[in-house]
Amino acid sequence: ESDDEVEREGVRRARAQIARADHALWVFDGISDADGHGLATADLPASLSVTRVRNKADISGKPVGITEGNGVIEIHLSAKTGEGVDLLREHLKHLMAYQGTDEGDFSARRRHLDAIEQARDALQRGEHALRHAQAGELLAEELRIAQQSLSTITGEFSADDLLGEIFASFCIGK
């Protein structure tokens, strides 16, 4: 536990996101933390599946690849050289049930369902505002909220938008 209030808030938010996650990647330094003991599994929900990603295969002497044992999946790779990153990518596709077909398979993850529900609620509020108060400006705002919710699924929510969302909730200063 840190004495720094900003760091404590960051840890709190990270834990809240972990609690909502479908899967976690634990990326650790294969040199300084050769056994991956930095992972505090007690801090993770028991139901959360975790893939261990051992980095720095280029200097550790450990071969690039995927190992499985005792319910633990570990991927050895080198982020610097890119060797093994394709294994991680394929592993993530497998986790997400990605089929790679042209038919546009849809994987309804929890965050997708939450975004769809938020969009539906915004559309219903907008319809109510238009029908009962004839407030077109309220409808426009609800449409914007619905579009923003759906864009988190489609990827149209830009990096600048994401940074704006992140920094809007921080107050940095003395």
N, C-alpha and C positions, 0 to 999 in steps of 0.2 A: 504494500500500500504506500503510495507516494504522498509527500507533503505538499506537492504542487497541485493546486486546485484544477488547473487546466488539464494536467495529465490524468487526474482522477476522473474528470468528466469524460475525457477521451476513452478511458478504460471502461467506464460505465456504458457509454454509447456502443463501444465495440462488443461488449458482452450482450447488450440488447440485440444487436444485429446477429450475433452468433446464435442467440436463442431462436431467431426467426429463420435461420439458415437450413437448407436441405442437406448441405454437405459442406465440409471445411477442408481446406488444403493447409496443412501445417508445413511451411517451408522453413527448413533449418540449414545451417551451415554445416556441411559434412566434414569440416576440418575442426573448428573450435567446439562444436557440439556433436562429436562423431557418433554418439549413440542416440541423439535426438531427445535427450532428457529435458530439454528446455520446455517441452510440451507439458503444460499443467493440465492433464486430462481431467483432474478433479473439477476444474473450472468449466468443463464442457458438459452440455446436456448428455445424459446417458444414451439417448436415442440418436444423437448426431453421429453420422458416419464421417470418418476422417481419413484422408489420404495423406500420408507422410511424403514430403518431397525433399529429398536430400540433395542439396546443391553443391557445387564445386567439384563435380566428378572429374573435371579436367586436371585438378591438382591433388585430389584425395587418393587416387589409385584405385578407387572402387569402380567397377565396371558400370557403364550406363545400362539401365534396364529397369524392369519392374519385378519386384519380389512380393510374394504373398505368403503369409504364415500366421497362424493363430488369430485369424480375423483381421490382420493388419496388412494393408497394401502400402508399399513404399516404392517410390519412383526415384531412381538415381539419375541426375542430369547435370548439365552445366549451362547455367543461364548465360555465361560469358561467351561460350562457343556456340551455343544453341543445340549442342548434341543432347539428345534425349527429350527435347521440348516436344517433338512430334509424338512421343510416347505419352506425355502428359496430355497433349491435345486429344489424342485418341481415347485416352482413359476418361477424360471429361465428357467427350461425346457419348461414350458408352454409358456413363452415369446419367446423362440427360436423355437417354433412350433415343439419341439422334440416329436417324436412318439414312439421311443423305439423299432422299428421294426428291423428285421434282414435284411431287404432289403437295409440298408444303406441310409436312407433318407438324402437328402442334403439340407441344408438351406443356400441359397446364400445371406449372409450378405454383407454389403457394403465393409468390409475389405477383405472378400473372393474375391469379384469381383475385387477389386483393386489389390490384389495379383496375380490373374489370368491374369489381364491385364499387370502387370509388367513382369510376366513370358513370356507371348506371345511376348511382345516387345523385351525382351532379346533374345528369340529364333530367332526372325526375324533379329535382329542385327547380331547374330551369323551366321545365314545362309548367310546373305549379305557379312560378312567378309570372309567366307570360299569360296563363289562363285566368288567374285570379287577381293579379295586380296590374296586368298589362304593362309589365316592366321589362321592356326589351333589353335595357342595359344589364339587368340582373340575369336574363337569359344568356347574354353574351359572356358574362363572367363565368357562369356555370358551364357553358360550352368550352371556354378556355380551360377550365379545371378538368373537364372530361378529356379534352385533347391531350393535356399534359399527362394525365394518368395513363392513357393509352400509349403515349409516346415512350413511356418507360419500358413498355413491352417491345415496341417496334424499333427502338433504338434511335428514334428521331429526337430524343431529349439530348441535346448537345452537351459536350464536355463543359462548355462555358455555363450552360444551364446548371449542370451538376455542381460545378464550383460555386456558383451563386447560391445554390441551396445549402451547400456545406458552410460557406462563410457567413451566410445570413444568420446562422444560429450561434456564431462565436462572437464574443466581445474580447478583442485583443487590446491590451493596453495596461497602463499602470494605474 
